[in-house]
């Protein structure tokens, strides 16, 4: 169950930077802040649950890796963030690191 909590924590970690991006527009500032705070809370709570079964360092690295990779992809797909082969390679290294942490004993 810990790995499921951790996967969900990582995915919800993507929500709060999106909320902050939404908050940059004057007309949606409050909505964006509410979205960001909500996802911060949910992501933190799920990480807390995951750390009951998964070592803290592993859980934190996987959590931030999923959040960073997912946020990168959302930025590229929906917000026109810049891309290059080197940027995609960096994200792939993060994802590979998360996979290694999952299967390392």
Backbone as CSV, one residue per row, in Angstrom:
resi,resn,N_x,N_y,N_z,CA_x,CA_y,CA_z,C_x,C_y,C_z
1,UNK,0.817,-1.198,0.000,0.000,0.000,0.000,0.861,1.263,0.000
2,UNK,2.056,1.160,0.594,2.939,2.313,0.676,3.323,2.864,-0.686
3,UNK,3.592,1.965,-1.641,3.976,2.423,-2.978,2.807,3.054,-3.716
4,UNK,1.607,2.579,-3.463,0.431,3.210,-4.063,0.260,4.623,-3.503
5,UNK,0.386,4.757,-2.174,0.317,6.089,-1.568,1.392,7.006,-2.161
6,UNK,2.577,6.450,-2.343,3.679,7.260,-2.856,3.431,7.678,-4.300
7,UNK,2.919,6.789,-5.119,2.593,7.146,-6.500,1.541,8.257,-6.527
8,UNK,0.503,8.108,-5.720,-0.538,9.135,-5.652,0.009,10.450,-5.099
9,UNK,0.911,10.363,-4.125,1.539,11.563,-3.572,2.328,12.292,-4.654
10,UNK,3.077,11.533,-5.450,3.849,12.144,-6.531,2.964,12.787,-7.580
11,UNK,1.879,12.114,-7.925,0.967,12.672,-8.924,0.269,13.928,-8.407
12,UNK,-0.127,13.929,-7.140,-0.763,15.133,-6.596,0.257,16.248,-6.363
13,UNK,1.528,15.891,-6.282,2.592,16.894,-6.165,2.614,17.787,-7.410
14,UNK,2.154,17.258,-8.528,2.102,18.023,-9.770,1.051,19.130,-9.678
15,UNK,0.032,18.943,-8.851,-1.086,19.878,-8.783,-0.751,21.239,-8.230
16,UNK,0.155,21.293,-7.244,0.351,22.615,-6.643,1.150,23.579,-7.518
17,UNK,2.152,23.140,-8.303,2.763,24.113,-9.218,1.777,24.602,-10.290
18,UNK,0.851,23.724,-10.683,-0.179,24.150,-11.630,-1.058,25.215,-10.978
19,UNK,-1.425,24.999,-9.718,-2.197,26.007,-8.998,-1.469,27.337,-8.927
20,UNK,-0.161,27.287,-8.676,0.614,28.536,-8.630,0.659,29.213,-9.992
21,UNK,0.723,28.411,-11.058,0.709,28.969,-12.412,-0.637,29.645,-12.686
22,UNK,-1.711,28.983,-12.289,-3.053,29.557,-12.449,-3.164,30.863,-11.661
23,UNK,-2.544,30.906,-10.492,-2.614,32.097,-9.630,-1.874,33.293,-10.212
24,UNK,-1.044,33.093,-11.222,-0.311,34.209,-11.820,-1.211,35.134,-12.616
25,UNK,-2.385,34.644,-12.997,-3.341,35.489,-13.695,-4.166,36.238,-12.646
26,UNK,-4.309,37.523,-12.808,-5.016,38.339,-11.825,-6.433,37.885,-11.546
27,UNK,-7.137,37.435,-12.583,-8.544,37.070,-12.401,-8.726,35.717,-11.724
28,UNK,-7.692,34.894,-11.709,-7.818,33.558,-11.109,-6.857,33.369,-9.939
29,UNK,-6.390,34.464,-9.377,-5.377,34.378,-8.319,-5.843,33.544,-7.122
30,UNK,-7.012,33.834,-6.585,-7.506,33.131,-5.395,-7.756,31.653,-5.706
31,UNK,-8.371,31.387,-6.861,-8.636,29.997,-7.252,-7.331,29.218,-7.355
32,UNK,-6.333,29.809,-7.984,-5.037,29.153,-8.128,-4.387,28.867,-6.787
33,UNK,-4.452,29.805,-5.867,-3.861,29.610,-4.538,-4.593,28.495,-3.796
34,UNK,-5.907,28.474,-3.888,-6.691,27.411,-3.241,-6.315,26.054,-3.827
35,UNK,-6.191,25.979,-5.145,-5.785,24.723,-5.796,-4.407,24.300,-5.293
36,UNK,-3.460,25.227,-5.254,-2.098,24.911,-4.814,-2.088,24.400,-3.372
37,UNK,-2.769,25.086,-2.482,-2.789,24.682,-1.071,-3.466,23.321,-0.910
38,UNK,-4.550,23.096,-1.637,-5.235,21.805,-1.570,-4.290,20.672,-1.969
39,UNK,-3.608,20.833,-3.113,-2.719,19.769,-3.574,-1.493,19.615,-2.679
40,UNK,-1.010,20.703,-2.088,0.085,20.592,-1.113,-0.331,19.716,0.058
41,UNK,-1.527,19.957,0.569,-2.035,19.191,1.702,-2.200,17.715,1.344
42,UNK,-2.868,17.444,0.230,-3.124,16.053,-0.170,-1.804,15.323,-0.439
43,UNK,-0.914,15.966,-1.163,0.369,15.348,-1.483,1.181,15.059,-0.220
44,UNK,1.216,16.009,0.688,1.937,15.813,1.952,1.334,14.703,2.795
45,UNK,0.008,14.635,2.846,-0.661,13.588,3.621,-0.369,12.208,3.039
46,UNK,-0.388,12.112,1.713,-0.089,10.823,1.079,1.378,10.432,1.280
47,UNK,2.279,11.411,1.224,3.686,11.117,1.504,3.850,10.623,2.931
48,UNK,3.158,11.234,3.856,3.210,10.814,5.263,2.771,9.359,5.388
49,UNK,1.676,9.002,4.708,1.208,7.611,4.749,2.228,6.666,4.112
50,UNK,2.818,7.066,3.008,3.799,6.221,2.320,5.026,5.969,3.190
51,UNK,5.447,6.982,3.956,6.656,6.848,4.768,6.479,5.900,5.947
52,UNK,5.272,5.469,6.187,5.071,4.456,7.224,5.648,3.115,6.786
53,UNK,5.760,2.891,5.471,6.246,1.612,4.944,7.521,1.736,4.117
54,UNK,7.812,2.921,3.636,8.949,3.134,2.738,9.953,4.045,3.434
55,UNK,11.256,3.728,3.342,12.256,4.597,3.979,12.112,6.054,3.524
56,UNK,12.338,6.964,4.454,12.120,8.389,4.217,12.885,8.898,2.992
57,UNK,14.153,8.585,2.883,14.955,9.081,1.761,14.448,8.584,0.423
58,UNK,14.087,7.316,0.367,13.544,6.746,-0.863,12.210,7.396,-1.196
59,UNK,11.339,7.503,-0.211,10.015,8.089,-0.436,10.142,9.529,-0.928
60,UNK,11.002,10.299,-0.306,11.138,11.701,-0.693,11.695,11.828,-2.110
61,UNK,12.712,11.016,-2.430,13.305,11.082,-3.770,12.296,10.691,-4.845
62,UNK,11.524,9.653,-4.598,10.516,9.220,-5.570,9.422,10.284,-5.693
63,UNK,8.977,10.810,-4.569,7.929,11.843,-4.541,8.340,13.060,-5.360
64,UNK,9.526,13.564,-5.113,9.978,14.744,-5.843,10.270,14.415,-7.303
65,UNK,10.752,13.193,-7.564,11.023,12.791,-8.946,9.758,12.742,-9.779
66,UNK,8.717,12.139,-9.230,7.432,12.090,-9.938,6.888,13.507,-10.118
67,UNK,6.953,14.293,-9.061,6.453,15.665,-9.133,7.215,16.510,-10.142
68,UNK,8.538,16.409,-10.134,9.349,17.209,-11.055,9.140,16.781,-12.506
69,UNK,9.138,15.485,-12.749,8.947,14.983,-14.116,7.548,15.326,-14.626
70,UNK,6.562,15.096,-13.796,5.190,15.387,-14.197,4.953,16.862,-14.438
71,UNK,5.521,17.700,-13.587,5.368,19.142,-13.754,6.056,19.610,-15.032
72,UNK,7.212,19.039,-15.324,7.909,19.353,-16.579,7.014,19.037,-17.779
73,UNK,6.436,17.829,-17.771,5.596,17.421,-18.902,4.335,18.273,-19.026
74,UNK,3.696,18.598,-17.916,2.510,19.465,-17.949,2.901,20.843,-18.493
75,UNK,4.041,21.352,-18.068,4.501,22.647,-18.564,4.722,22.640,-20.062
76,UNK,5.305,21.563,-20.569,5.550,21.453,-22.010,4.234,21.313,-22.768
77,UNK,3.373,20.409,-22.308,2.142,20.094,-23.037,1.099,21.205,-22.981
78,UNK,0.979,21.882,-21.838,-0.127,22.820,-21.663,0.290,24.288,-21.554
79,UNK,1.555,24.556,-21.240,1.967,25.937,-21.025,3.078,26.401,-21.967
80,UNK,3.432,25.582,-22.921,4.429,25.990,-23.906,5.831,26.151,-23.367
81,UNK,6.159,25.432,-22.299,7.523,25.495,-21.767,8.513,24.984,-22.811
82,UNK,9.747,25.502,-22.805,10.719,25.106,-23.829,11.131,23.640,-23.702
83,UNK,11.461,23.059,-24.842,11.916,21.674,-24.868,13.207,21.571,-25.672
84,UNK,13.924,20.525,-25.385,15.107,20.170,-26.170,15.420,18.715,-25.835
85,UNK,16.248,18.129,-26.653,16.643,16.751,-26.394,17.326,16.640,-25.033
86,UNK,18.122,17.630,-24.679,18.820,17.607,-23.392,17.837,17.696,-22.224
87,UNK,16.797,18.527,-22.352,15.796,18.647,-21.278,15.026,17.340,-21.112
88,UNK,14.623,16.738,-22.239,13.940,15.442,-22.159,14.856,14.363,-21.589
89,UNK,16.128,14.413,-21.930,17.095,13.448,-21.384,17.209,13.595,-19.871
90,UNK,17.212,14.816,-19.399,17.276,15.045,-17.961,16.075,14.472,-17.239
91,UNK,14.890,14.646,-17.808,13.675,14.096,-17.202,13.720,12.573,-17.237
92,UNK,14.232,12.004,-18.319,14.352,10.542,-18.391,15.303,10.020,-17.308
93,UNK,16.364,10.745,-17.027,17.277,10.340,-15.954,16.574,10.366,-14.597
94,UNK,15.735,11.369,-14.379,14.966,11.427,-13.132,14.049,10.217,-13.032
95,UNK,13.336,9.912,-14.109,12.418,8.771,-14.117,13.171,7.464,-13.904
96,UNK,14.315,7.302,-14.556,15.119,6.088,-14.350,15.595,5.985,-12.906
97,UNK,15.958,7.107,-12.308,16.360,7.099,-10.903,15.233,6.648,-9.994
98,UNK,14.017,7.107,-10.281,12.851,6.693,-9.502,12.636,5.187,-9.654
99,UNK,12.768,4.669,-10.857,12.596,3.228,-11.088,13.644,2.433,-10.324
100,UNK,14.883,2.893,-10.364,15.953,2.196,-9.625,15.643,2.183,-8.130
101,UNK,15.202,3.306,-7.595,14.860,3.352,-6.157,13.729,2.402,-5.829
102,UNK,12.781,2.246,-6.735,11.654,1.344,-6.484,12.130,-0.100,-6.349
103,UNK,13.064,-0.506,-7.198,13.470,-1.911,-7.237,14.752,-2.221,-6.469
104,UNK,15.419,-1.221,-5.924,16.636,-1.447,-5.138,16.288,-1.941,-3.737
105,UNK,17.086,-2.807,-3.240,16.867,-3.317,-1.866,18.010,-2.929,-0.977
